[in-house]
Amino acid sequence: MHLRVPRPRSLAGQLFAMQAVLIAVVVVGYALFTYLSDRGQAEDAAGRQARSVSLSIADSPSVAQAIRSPDPTAGLQPYAVRVVRDTDVDFVTIMNPEGIRWTHPDPKQIGRPFQGHIERAQRGETFTETYTGTLGPSVRAVTPIVDDGRIVGLVSAGIKVEEISKRAQEQLTALTGVAAGALLLGAVGTYVINARLRRHTHGMNADQLSRMHDYHQAALHAVREGLLMLDGQYRVALINDGGRELLGVRGDVVGASVADLGLPSRLTGALLSSEPRVDEVHLTAERVLVVNTSPVSGGERRGTVVTLRDVTELQSLMGELDSERGFTQALRSQAHEAANRLHTVVSLIELGRAEEAVDFATAELELAQALTDQVVAAVGEPVLAALLLGKTAQANERGVELVVSQDSRLDDGLLPPSLPARDLVTILGNLIDNAVDAAQGRVPSRVTVSAYTATAGAGSELVLRVSDTGAGVDPAHAGLLFRRGFSTKPAGPGGRGLGLALVQQAVHRHGGTLTVTEADGGGARFEARLPLDGAGDGSGGRRPAPAALTGRPGSGGTA
């Protein structure tokens, strides 16, 4: 036999029970108070009515005249009966100054002493009291009858307590009906309110809500991904620690509009969009973020849930992978070319032309060695040297000549640890790829690379300059050139317009500047300057200068 443990009452149910009990207590208490108050008021009203009737009788000239007659009862008894009938009092008793009755509702009581207190009336005072007489408990007033300055009799008018209770009972019946209606109305209103509360709390009780809040807070602080919740007016309703770090916001931003957070315009637009966004890549000043948004609706728009993932390092690794893929392709093309040359040498030997074979092989080796010697002599930093050799082979495949300028000089060990090779590959690799795309198909087709250090104020800086013989940059595109997603070239399956945005982000992260101007002889020249004296510690201490553009308009092929 299984005992069924009752489930804890939901929060809405607990509130309903508490409110129902509270309303019942208030209504019953008010009804009891009103009943007691009305009963007291009824007794006071009865006393005032009895006092008024007794005073009217005492002031009546016919009463004084009847008292002076030989038989006062003969004139006063019919008069007292008429007064009882006309004034809603239960009895009127007129007596002599000693308290012997001249009138009474029961004729048998005439001539007997009045039952009650008359001492104050005998002294000329009118008073009211509750007393139990021959007719039962009653509220009565006793008044002296004065004729020619002397007390010639007393009169008492009264209302039985039983009649007062009947009046109060009638009021109590009406009050009970009103109280029942108020209780029913309060119960219905409480039920409606708590039904709505039950829907909002999903039937959970207070303990469950408290535990959910604790879990909610723990999860928000534990998760490394960014979580941002916006209300229906696109104000920040909740943001976790990861969201603050990824968006770079500081202070209390709860309640602030998304438009006031100082985020990049494209990211702000994505957060303000009413449509869901799935795995969109956005760049901030220092990070590459994958953004997902999902509207929260329940019959009406209630807000938006935003998740943020940091893929900065992943994007950098993808850039390195692209570079390695380029190196591989370059090696494959070189291996293909080497195979062709080897076949040529073998064929010359088979034809008995050994001297021509030696001359041909020697010329090819000298050409390859000269290229390697030129790059290594100019750029001793191994990562950049390998990047330039690979990009040279790639450019040759596409019919573009890549030249390292004579003023290039970058020795191994010169770069500080704060400037990692990964960022240099991102900057220089994307600039060269951009320039090769622009120069391909032009006459001449050339890309010139310069890499050297220069004095800048009290310190030094690394200068990376890439020039091409392309069509240049349209002045109308100058302000859009480094924005993520902007490109004048056809979009491929994975999209375009991320390269220059990543370059600007890497330069900014190290406190450098990135500019674009017209190259000598046409085309575009991109120049990145990165401080080497510790100013570029990755904190983005200096803002990159806006892109400057001079020269003739073109197709924008470098973007």
C-alpha positions in Angstrom: 0.0 0.0 0.0 1.5 3.3 -1.1 0.7 6.4 0.9 0.2 9.4 -1.3 2.0 12.4 0.1 0.0 15.5 -0.6 1.8 18.0 -2.8 2.6 21.4 -1.3 0.0 24.0 -2.0 1.0 26.3 -4.8 1.8 30.0 -4.1 -1.4 31.1 -5.7 -3.4 28.6 -3.6 -1.7 29.7 -0.4 -2.5 33.4 -1.2 -6.1 32.5 -2.1 -6.6 30.7 1.2 -4.9 33.6 3.2 -7.0 36.2 1.3 -10.2 34.3 1.7 -9.7 34.0 5.5 -8.7 37.6 5.7 -11.8 38.8 3.9 -14.0 36.5 6.0 -12.5 37.9 9.2 -12.8 41.5 8.1 -16.4 41.0 6.9 -17.5 39.1 10.1 -15.7 41.5 12.3 -17.3 44.5 10.6 -20.8 42.8 10.8 -20.4 42.2 14.5 -19.1 45.7 15.2 -22.0 47.1 13.2 -24.6 45.0 15.0 -23.3 46.0 18.4 -23.0 49.6 17.3 -26.6 49.6 15.8 -27.9 48.0 19.0 -26.4 50.7 21.1 -27.7 53.3 18.7 -31.2 51.7 18.9 -31.1 51.9 22.7 -30.0 55.6 22.6 -32.7 56.3 20.1 -35.3 54.6 22.3 -34.2 56.7 25.3 -34.4 59.9 23.3 -37.8 59.0 22.0 -39.1 58.1 25.6 -37.6 61.3 26.9 -39.3 63.4 24.2 -42.7 61.8 24.8 -42.4 62.2 28.6 -41.5 65.9 28.3 -44.4 66.5 25.9 -46.8 64.9 28.3 -45.4 66.9 31.3 -45.9 70.1 29.4 -49.4 69.4 28.2 -52.0 71.8 29.9 -54.7 69.0 29.7 -52.5 66.8 31.9 -52.2 69.5 34.6 -55.9 70.2 34.4 -56.7 66.5 34.8 -54.4 66.2 37.9 -56.3 69.1 39.6 -59.6 67.2 39.1 -61.1 65.0 41.9 -60.4 61.8 39.8 -57.2 62.2 37.8 -57.4 58.6 36.4 -60.6 59.3 34.6 -59.0 62.0 32.4 -55.4 60.7 32.2 -55.9 57.0 31.4 -57.6 57.6 28.0 -55.0 60.2 27.2 -52.1 57.9 28.0 -53.6 55.1 25.8 -53.8 57.6 22.9 -50.2 58.7 23.4 -49.0 55.0 23.4 -50.9 54.4 20.2 -49.6 57.5 18.4 -46.0 57.7 19.5 -44.6 54.1 19.2 -43.8 53.8 22.9 -44.9 50.7 24.8 -46.2 52.4 27.9 -47.0 55.8 29.5 -47.4 55.9 33.3 -48.6 59.1 35.0 -48.3 59.1 38.8 -48.5 61.4 41.8 -45.4 62.9 43.4 -45.1 59.8 45.7 -45.1 57.4 42.8 -48.7 56.0 43.0 -49.9 55.3 39.4 -52.8 57.2 37.9 -52.4 55.4 34.5 -51.0 52.1 33.2 -51.3 49.9 30.1 -52.7 47.2 32.5 -55.6 48.8 34.5 -55.0 46.4 37.3 -51.8 48.2 38.1 -53.4 51.6 38.6 -53.2 52.7 42.2 -50.1 50.7 42.9 -46.6 52.1 43.4 -44.4 52.7 40.3 -41.6 50.2 39.8 -38.4 52.1 39.2 -36.4 55.1 40.4 -38.2 58.4 40.9 -36.0 60.2 43.3 -34.2 62.4 40.7 -37.6 63.3 39.2 -39.0 64.2 42.6 -36.1 66.7 42.8 -37.2 68.2 39.4 -34.8 66.4 37.1 -35.6 64.4 33.9 -33.5 61.3 33.5 -33.4 58.0 31.5 -32.7 54.5 32.7 -33.1 50.8 31.8 -35.2 49.0 34.4 -37.3 45.8 34.7 -40.8 46.6 35.6 -44.2 45.0 35.3 -43.9 44.8 31.5 -40.3 43.5 31.6 -37.0 45.2 30.8 -37.5 48.6 29.3 -35.7 51.9 28.5 -37.7 54.6 30.2 -37.6 58.3 30.9 -39.0 59.9 34.1 -40.0 63.6 34.1 -41.6 65.8 36.8 -44.9 67.6 36.0 -44.7 71.1 37.3 -47.8 73.4 37.8 -47.4 76.9 39.3 -43.8 76.2 40.3 -44.5 73.0 42.2 -44.3 69.3 41.3 -47.8 68.0 41.1 -47.0 64.6 39.5 -44.5 62.5 37.6 -44.7 60.9 34.1 -42.7 57.9 32.7 -42.7 56.8 29.1 -40.8 53.8 28.0 -40.0 51.2 25.2 -39.4 47.6 26.0 -36.0 46.1 25.4 -37.6 43.3 23.4 -38.9 45.9 20.9 -35.4 47.4 20.7 -33.9 44.0 20.0 -36.5 43.4 17.2 -35.4 46.6 15.5 -31.7 45.7 15.8 -32.6 42.2 14.5 -34.1 43.7 11.4 -30.9 45.7 10.8 -28.8 42.6 11.5 -30.7 40.7 8.8 -30.0 43.4 6.2 -26.4 43.6 7.4 -25.9 39.9 7.1 -27.1 40.0 3.5 -24.7 42.8 2.7 -21.8 41.0 4.4 -22.6 37.8 2.5 -22.6 39.7 -0.7 -19.3 41.4 0.1 -17.8 38.0 1.1 -18.9 36.4 -2.1 -17.6 39.3 -4.2 -14.3 39.3 -2.4 -14.0 35.5 -2.9 -14.7 35.8 -6.6 -12.2 38.7 -7.0 -9.6 36.8 -5.0 -10.1 33.7 -7.1 -9.7 35.6 -10.4 -6.6 37.3 -9.2 -5.0 34.1 -8.0 -5.9 32.2 -11.1 -3.9 34.8 -13.0 -1.1 34.5 -10.5 -1.2 30.7 -10.8 -0.7 31.0 -14.6 2.3 33.4 -14.1 3.9 31.1 -11.4 3.1 27.9 -13.3 1.5 26.4 -10.2 4.7 26.5 -8.2 4.8 27.2 -4.5 7.0 29.6 -2.6 9.8 27.1 -1.9 9.9 26.0 -5.5 10.1 29.7 -6.7 12.9 30.4 -4.1 14.9 27.4 -5.3 14.4 28.3 -8.9 15.7 31.8 -8.1 18.8 30.4 -6.4 19.5 28.0 -9.3 18.9 30.9 -11.8 21.4 33.1 -10.0 24.0 30.3 -9.7 23.6 29.4 -13.4 23.9 33.0 -14.5 27.2 33.5 -12.7 28.6 30.0 -13.6 28.0 30.0 -17.3 30.9 31.5 -19.3 28.8 32.4 -22.4 27.2 35.8 -22.3 23.4 36.0 -21.6 21.4 39.2 -22.1 17.7 39.5 -21.6 15.8 42.5 -23.0 12.3 43.6 -22.2 9.6 44.6 -24.7 11.1 48.1 -25.0 14.6 46.7 -25.7 15.9 47.7 -22.3 18.3 45.5 -20.4 16.3 43.3 -18.0 19.2 41.0 -17.0 22.8 40.5 -18.0 25.3 38.0 -16.5 29.0 38.3 -15.8 29.9 36.8 -19.2 27.7 39.2 -21.1 29.3 42.2 -19.3 32.7 41.0 -20.2 32.0 40.1 -23.8 30.2 43.4 -24.5 32.6 45.5 -22.5 30.0 47.2 -20.5 30.6 48.5 -17.0 28.4 49.6 -14.1 24.7 49.0 -13.6 23.1 48.7 -17.0 19.9 47.1 -16.0 17.1 49.3 -17.2 19.2 51.0 -19.8 18.3 50.9 -23.5 20.4 48.8 -25.8 21.0 51.8 -28.0 22.8 53.5 -25.0 25.3 50.7 -24.3 27.9 52.1 -26.8 28.0 48.9 -28.9 28.9 48.8 -32.6 26.1 49.9 -34.8 25.6 46.5 -36.5 25.6 44.7 -33.2 23.1 47.2 -31.8 20.9 46.7 -34.9 20.9 43.0 -34.4 19.9 43.3 -30.7 17.1 45.8 -31.7 15.8 43.5 -34.4 12.4 41.9 -33.9 13.5 38.9 -36.1 15.6 36.1 -34.5 19.3 36.0 -35.4 21.1 32.6 -35.7 25.0 32.4 -35.3 25.7 35.9 -36.6 29.3 37.1 -36.4 29.8 40.5 -35.0 32.9 42.5 -34.1 33.3 44.7 -31.0 36.4 46.7 -30.3 38.3 43.7 -29.0 36.3 40.5 -29.7 34.7 38.5 -32.4 31.2 37.4 -31.1 28.7 34.9 -32.3 25.2 36.3 -31.5 21.9 34.4 -31.3 18.7 36.2 -30.5 15.3 34.7 -29.8 12.1 36.7 -29.1 10.1 35.8 -26.0 6.3 36.0 -26.7 3.2 34.9 -24.8 0.4 36.4 -26.9 2.4 39.7 -27.1 6.1 40.6 -27.4 7.6 40.4 -24.0 11.3 40.7 -24.8 14.3 39.1 -26.3 16.9 36.5 -25.1 20.4 37.0 -26.4 23.3 34.6 -26.2 26.9 35.6 -26.9 29.8 33.4 -27.6 33.4 34.6 -27.9 35.1 33.2 -31.0 38.0 35.7 -31.1 40.6 33.0 -30.6 38.8 30.6 -32.9 38.7 33.3 -35.6 42.4 33.9 -35.1 43.1 30.1 -35.4 41.0 30.0 -38.5 43.1 32.9 -39.9 46.3 30.9 -39.1 44.7 27.8 -40.7 43.9 29.8 -43.8 47.5 30.9 -43.9 48.8 27.4 -43.5 46.3 26.3 -46.2 47.9 29.0 -48.4 51.3 27.7 -47.6 50.2 24.2 -48.5 48.8 25.3 -51.8 52.0 27.3 -52.5 54.1 24.2 -51.8 51.8 22.1 -54.0 52.2 24.6 -56.8 55.9 24.8 -56.3 56.1 21.0 -56.2 54.2 20.9 -59.5 56.5 23.5 -61.0 59.6 21.6 -59.6 58.3 18.4 -61.2 58.0 20.2 -64.6 61.5 21.6 -64.3 62.9 18.2 -63.3 61.3 16.6 -66.3 62.9 19.3 -68.4 66.3 18.6 -66.9 65.9 14.8 -67.4 64.7 15.3 -71.0 67.7 17.5 -71.7 70.1 14.9 -70.3 68.4 12.2 -72.4 68.9 14.3 -75.5 72.6 14.5 -74.7 72.4 18.2 -73.7 74.0 17.9 -70.3 75.5 21.3 -70.3 72.1 23.0 -71.0 70.5 20.8 -68.3 73.0 22.0 -65.7 72.6 25.7 -66.8 68.8 25.4 -66.6 68.8 23.8 -63.1 71.4 26.2 -61.8 69.3 29.2 -63.0 66.2 27.9 -61.3 68.0 27.3 -58.1 69.6 30.7 -58.1 66.2 32.3 -58.8 64.5 30.5 -55.9 67.5 31.1 -53.6 67.6 34.8 -54.5 63.9 35.2 -53.6 64.4 33.4 -50.2 67.6 35.4 -49.5 65.8 38.6 -50.3 62.9 37.9 -47.9 65.0 36.6 -45.1 67.5 39.4 -45.4 64.7 42.0 -45.1 62.5 40.2 -42.5 64.4 38.1 -40.0 61.3 37.4 -37.9 60.6 33.8 -38.8 56.7 33.8 -38.8 56.5 36.9 -41.0 59.3 35.6 -43.3 57.4 32.3 -43.8 54.2 34.3 -44.4 55.8 36.4 -47.1 57.4 33.4 -48.8 54.0 31.6 -48.9 52.1 34.7 -50.1 54.8 35.3 -52.8 54.1 31.8 -54.2 50.4 32.3 -54.0 50.6 35.7 -55.8 52.8 34.2 -58.5 50.1 31.6 -59.2 47.6 34.3 -59.7 49.9 36.3 -61.9 50.7 38.9 -59.3 54.3 39.9 -58.4 54.8 40.3 -54.7 57.8 42.5 -53.8 59.4 43.2 -50.4 60.6 46.8 -50.5 64.2 47.6 -50.0 63.5 49.7 -46.9 62.1 46.6 -45.1 64.1 45.6 -42.0 62.7 43.4 -39.2 65.2 41.4 -37.2 64.4 38.2 -35.3 63.7 38.9 -31.6 62.8 42.5 -32.1 59.0 42.1 -31.5 57.9 42.2 -27.8 55.9 39.3 -26.2 52.9 41.7 -26.1 52.7 41.5 -29.9 52.1 37.8 -30.7 52.9 36.4 -34.1 49.2 35.4 -34.5 48.1 39.0 -34.7 50.9 39.9 -37.1 49.7 37.0 -39.4 46.1 38.4 -39.1 47.1 41.9 -40.0 49.7 41.3 -42.7 48.1 38.2 -44.2 44.7 39.9 -44.7 46.3 43.1 -46.1 48.3 41.0 -48.6 45.3 38.9 -49.6 43.3 42.1 -50.1 46.0 43.7 -52.2 46.5 40.5 -54.4 42.8 40.5 -55.1 42.9 44.1 -56.2 46.1 43.8 -58.3 45.1 40.6 -60.1 44.4 41.2 -63.8 45.9 44.7 -63.8 48.9 45.9 -65.8 51.3 45.9 -64.0 50.1 43.4 -61.4 52.3 44.1 -58.3 51.9 44.1 -54.5 54.7 45.8 -52.5 55.2 45.0 -48.8 57.2 47.0 -46.3 57.9 46.0 -42.8 60.2 48.0 -40.6 60.5 49.8 -37.2 60.4 53.5 -36.8 60.8 56.0 -34.0 57.6 57.4 -32.6 57.9 60.0 -29.9 59.8 58.5 -26.9 59.4 54.9 -28.2 59.3 52.9 -31.4 56.7 51.3 -33.5 56.3 48.6 -36.1 55.2 49.7 -39.5 53.5 47.3 -41.9 52.6 48.8 -45.3 51.0 47.0 -48.2 50.5 48.8 -51.6 48.9 47.4 -54.7 48.5 48.5 -58.4 44.7 48.0 -58.3 42.0 50.5 -59.0 42.2 52.2 -55.6 39.4 52.9 -53.1 36.3 54.9 -53.9 36.2 57.9 -51.5 32.5 57.1 -50.9 33.6 53.9 -49.3 36.2 55.3 -47.0 34.0 55.3 -43.9 32.7 51.8 -44.6 36.0 50.1 -45.5 36.8 48.6 -42.0 33.2 47.7 -41.2 32.4 44.0 -40.9 30.4 42.8 -43.9 31.5 45.5 -46.3 33.0 44.4 -49.6 33.0 45.5 -53.2 33.7 42.0 -54.3 31.1 39.3 -55.0 30.1 37.4 -51.8 31.1 33.8 -51.6 29.4 31.0 -49.7 31.0 32.0 -46.4 30.4 35.7 -47.0 33.1 38.5 -47.3 34.0 41.7 -45.6 35.6 40.2 -42.5 39.3 40.5 -43.3 39.8 44.3 -42.9 37.5 44.3 -39.9 39.7 41.8 -38.2 42.8 43.8 -39.2 41.3 46.9 -37.6 40.3 45.0 -34.5 43.9 43.5 -34.1 45.5 46.9 -34.6 43.1 48.5 -32.1 43.8 45.8 -29.6 47.4 46.8 -29.6 46.8 50.5 -29.5 47.9 51.1 -33.1 46.5 53.0 -36.1 45.3 51.8 -39.5 45.1 54.1 -42.5 44.5 53.8 -46.2 45.8 56.3 -48.8 46.5 56.3 -52.6 49.6 54.4 -53.5 52.3 55.8 -55.8 51.2 55.1 -59.4 47.6 54.4 -58.4 46.0 51.7 -56.3 45.6 51.7 -52.5 48.2 51.7 -49.7 47.2 50.3 -46.3 49.5 51.1 -43.4 49.3 49.7 -39.9 51.4 51.2 -37.1 51.8 49.2 -33.9 53.7 50.5 -30.8 56.6 48.5 -29.5 57.3 50.3 -26.2 54.6 48.6 -24.2 51.8 51.0 -25.0 50.1 48.3 -27.0 49.5 45.9 -24.2 46.4 44.5 -25.6 44.2 46.9 -23.7 43.4 49.1 -26.7 44.8 52.1 -24.9 44.7 54.3 -28.1 41.8 54.5 -30.5 42.7 53.8 -34.1 42.7 56.9 -36.3 39.9 57.1 -38.9 40.8 55.8 -42.3 42.2 58.6 -44.5 41.7 58.5 -48.2 43.3 60.4 -51.1 43.5 59.7 -54.8 41.3 58.8 -57.6 38.0 56.9 -57.2 37.9 53.4 -58.4 36.0 50.1 -58.1 36.9 49.6 -54.4 38.6 46.4 -55.2 40.7 46.4 -52.1 37.8 46.0 -49.7 
